[in-house]
Amino acid sequence: MNIKMILISSAAALAAFSGAQAADAIVAAEPEAVEYVRVCDAYGTGYFYIPGTETCLKINGYIRFQVNAKPNASGTSDWDAVTRGQLQFTAKSDTEYGPLTGVIVLQANADNNTNQETHLDSAYLDVAGFRAGLFYSWWDDGLSGETDDIGSPVTLHNSIRYQYQSGDFYAGISVDELEDSPFYNGEVPNNEGIAVGIGGKAGAFSYQVTAGYDFDNEAVAVRAMGTVAIGPGTVGLAAVYADAPGAYYNAAQWAIAAEYAIQATDKLKITPGAQWYGDYGVNATPAGGGDADFNSGDAWRVGLTVDYQIAENFYAKASVQYTNPDDFSDVTTGYFRLQRAF
């Protein structure tokens, strides 16, 4: 065999060996396509599609640090620091009845390292104006400052509600389980109540009328509020009346409140306020017997609240209130708060 034949035979063998090796080589699989989170702008800012679904989800909340000041705020101390973290999950999707909404709010509060509690602050479903679950009633609303005392002592209930909304007007009715609200006249849980709410806006004026009937305590309460922009701020007025102490109002038989929220700068708001109570406080066991009623003494309160935006989504608030009742000792309370929202 000459040199030429040897070279040709060697080249053929090498080619065959290389082909066999190539056939046996491991080829890496192509990676599967990743479904990235898509922004959902159908319901406002902050929503995104849950991957693989047509449901839009929004996650928001806040972190709060607050120092409270009042007599015996913590044991014999007149001040107490507390911290709160809150998360809200809002899910929305389209249905033949309109948007279906589900909300879960989780709240954790810490007075110190050992005194902590976490609870469900709200959880409800909402569709076509109907809402069912654990949520705050219209009686939780109030003026923008901290001086007014015109709401229910407990405003978070398991409820079923229908609210009609058209533009800037709403009207609704709610059936509330008043299980942990105040009880008088020998009543015990489980209690129920009916609340109605009407409100809206007309130009610079906004208004709200709320009423409630507590069946077990046989108590009716009615409240009206209104605000109007005047000068550099907003004037707020409110009045409330209750024919007897009940779950919807029990601070006094009647009260009027006023405030002026001054927008001093883009970041600074100063809100002085005042309130007058008629027949302040509850007489749960009248001396002559009979049902619980209000005391005959009056009371007044003045206060000041200052809100300041330190940076975007970062706020400071300071508030001080002085209350002077006829039948009880006067008291000064207040707090300082830092809050970061997201």
N, C-alpha and C positions, 0 to 999 in steps of 0.2 A: 504494500500500500504506500503510495507516494505521499509527499507532504500535503498536497492539495486535498486529497481525499480525507486525510486525517483532520484537517481544519474544518472541512464541510461537515464531517460526522460529529465533531465536537460542538459546532454551532447548533446543529439540529438537536443534540441532546440537551444543550443548555436551554434552548427555546422550549422544549417539552417540559423540562423541570420548572422553568419559570411559569409556564401556563398552569401547571398543577398547583404550584404554590398560590397563584392568584385566585384559583377556584376555591381554595380552602381558606382564604383570608376572611376575617370577621369584619363585616361592614356595620358601622354604627347606625342605629335607627334614627330616622328624622324625628326631632322633638315635636310633641303635639302642640297645636296652637293654643295659646293662653288667652282666655277671655278677660280682658281688662275691665276694670270698673268704669261704667259709663255714667256720665252726669245726667240727672233727670231734672229738667227745667220746667216740667208741667205744673209743679206745685210750689214754685218759688225756689229760693236759693238754699243750698246745703243738702239737697236730696241727690241720691245716686241709686242706680238700679242694683238690686241684689242679683249677683251673677246667676244666669240661667233662668231668671224670672222677669216678669213685667211689673214687679212690686218695687216702689220707690221707698227708700229708707233715709231718715235724717237722724243724726246723733248730735245732741247738744247738751249743755249743762253749765254748771258753774262751781267754783270753789270759793268758799266764804270763810273769813276769819272775823270774829266779832267779840268785842269786850262790852259786857252789859254792866250797868251801874244802877243799883237800887238798894234799899235797905234789905239786909240779909240775902243778897244775891246768891251767895254760896256759903251755907252755914251762917256764921256770924259776920262774914266778910261782906262788904258792900259792893264788891265787883267780882266778875266772873268771866273768864275767857272761854269761848266755845268755837268749834270749827265744824263746817258742814261741806259735804260734797254731794252734788246732785247730778244724775244722768237722766236724760229723757230720750226715749226711742220713739220715733213717729214713723209709721208705715202707711203708705197710701197706694191704692190701685184703683183703676177704673172698673166699674160694673154697670150693668144696665140700669141701676138705680142712682147712679152718680158715684163720686169718689167714695171708696170705703176706707175709713181711717181707723187705725189702731194706735193707742198711745200707752206707753209704760213709763212711769217716772219712779226711779229709785233714789232714795235719800238716806245718807248716813250722817249722823251727828255724833260729835265727840266732845264731852265736857272735860275729859282728861283721859289718861291712858287706859283706865279700867272702866270708866263710866261712858260706854259707847252704845249706840243702838242704830240699827239699819231697818228701814221699813219701806213698804210700798206706798208712795205718796199719791199716786194716781194710776189707774189702769182701766181703760174704757175703749169701747168701739163706737163708731159714729158713722151713720150713713143716712142720706136723704133727710137730714134734720133730726133723726132719732139718735139718742145717745144712751148707753147703758153701761154701768160699771161703777167704779170708785172715782169720783171727781168732785171738784169744788163747786159749790152752789153760787148763784148770783149774790147771795148774802156775804160772800167773801170779798166782794168789791168794796172800794172806798175811795176817798179823795187821795190825791197823790202824796201828801205829807204823812206824818206819823201822829198828828195830834188827834184826829177824828177817831171816835169810838162808836161806830154806828153799824157794826157787823155782828154776826152770830158768834157766840162763844166757841162753837164747833161748826165748821163749814165744809168739812170733807165727809161725804156720805156715799153709801151705796144707793144709787138712784137710777131712775128711768126718766128721760126727759125728751120732750120734743120742742125744737126751736125753729120758728119760721124766720127766714132772713131774706130781705129784699133791699139791695143797695145798702144804705146807711141805717135801715130800720130792722129791728128784730122784736119778736114776741114769742114767749114760750111758757110751758108749764112743766113742772117736775114733781114726781112722787119720790120722797126721800125717806130712807130708813134712819130714824133719829136714835140710834141705839146707844150712842155714847154722849148724847146731849144732856143738859140739866133736866132733872126730874123733880117735881114737886107734888104735894097733895097725895103722898103715898104711892105714886106711880113708879113703876120699875120698867126696865127694858122688856119687851121690845116696843118701841114707839114708832109712829109714822107721821109724816107731815106732807103738805102740799105747798109748793112755792110757785109763784108766777113772776115773770120778768118782762118788762117792756123797756126799750131803749133805742137810742139812735143819735144821729147828728144832723144838724141843720146849719150849714155854714160854719161859723166859729163857735156855735153853741152845741153842746152835747148834753144828753139827759138820760136818766134811768129811773124807773119806778119798780120797786120790788116789794112783794107781799108774801107772807107765809102764814099757814095755820097749823099749829101743833095740836094734834087730836087728843093726846093723853092729858096734856096740861090745859087744854081748851083755851089756847092763847093765840091771839091774832097780832101780827106785827106788820107795819107798813113803813116803807122808806122811800124817799125821793131825793135824787141828787142831780146837780146840774153844774156845768162849767162853761165859761165863756172867756175868750181871749180879750184882754183889755190892757193896752199899753205894753210894757215889756214883759208881761206875765199872763197868768190865767187865774181868774177868780173861781173858786169852788164853793158851793153852798150845798148843805144837806140837812134833812130833817127826818126824824124817825119817831114812831109812836107804837106802843104796845099796850094792849088793854090788860094784860097780866104777864107775869114772868113766864117765859117759855123758851123753846129751843132756838127760835129765830132772833129774839132779842130779849135781854134780861138785865142790861146795865142800868136802865132807868125806865120810867113810864114814857117819857118823851125827852128828846134832845135835839138841839140844833148845833150845826158846826159850820165853820167858815175858814177859808184859807186863801192866801194869795201866793201862787208859785211864781216867783220872779226869776226869769231867765236872764241873769246878770251878764253872762258871757255865753259863748258856745259850749263851754265846759262846766260852767258854774250855775247852779240853781239854788235859790234861797227861798224857803217856804215857811213863813210864820202862820200859825193857826190858832184857833180858839174853839171851845165847845162849852155849851151850857146844858146841864142835866136837870130835868124836873123830876122830883120824887126818885132820888138816886139810891140804888141798892135794893136788895131783895130781903123781904121779911118772910122767910120760909115757913115759920110757925107763929102766926099772929097770936097775941096774948088772949084774945077773945075766942080763939078757935077759927075754923073756917079755912078757906084756901089761901095759898101763898099770895102775897101782894107786895107792892113796892113801898119803901120807906117814904116818909113825908118830907124829909130833908132834901135840899137841892145840892148841886155841886157845880164847879166850873173848872176848866182846864185851859192852859195856854202852853204853847210849845213852839219850837223852832227846829227845822230840819234843813241841813245843808248837803247837797249832792255835788260831787266834783268828779269829772272824768279825767283820770290821770293820763291814760293812754287809750288807744282803741281796745275795747272790751275789758278795760281795767278801771274800776270805779271805787270811790271812797264816799262814805255817808256818815254823818254825825247827827244825832238827834237828842234833844233834851225836852222833857215834859214836866209840868208842874200841875198837880191836881189838888183842889181844895174843896172837900165835901163838908157839909154842915154837921153830919153825924159821925164822921170818922176823922182820923188824923190826916193832915195834908202830907203829900209825898212827892218827891222829885225822882224821876227815872230818866235814863238815857242810855245811849250806846254809841260805839264807834265801830264802823264796819269797813273792811276791804273785801272786794269781790272781783274775781276774774271770770268772765263769761267766755264760752266757746261754742 
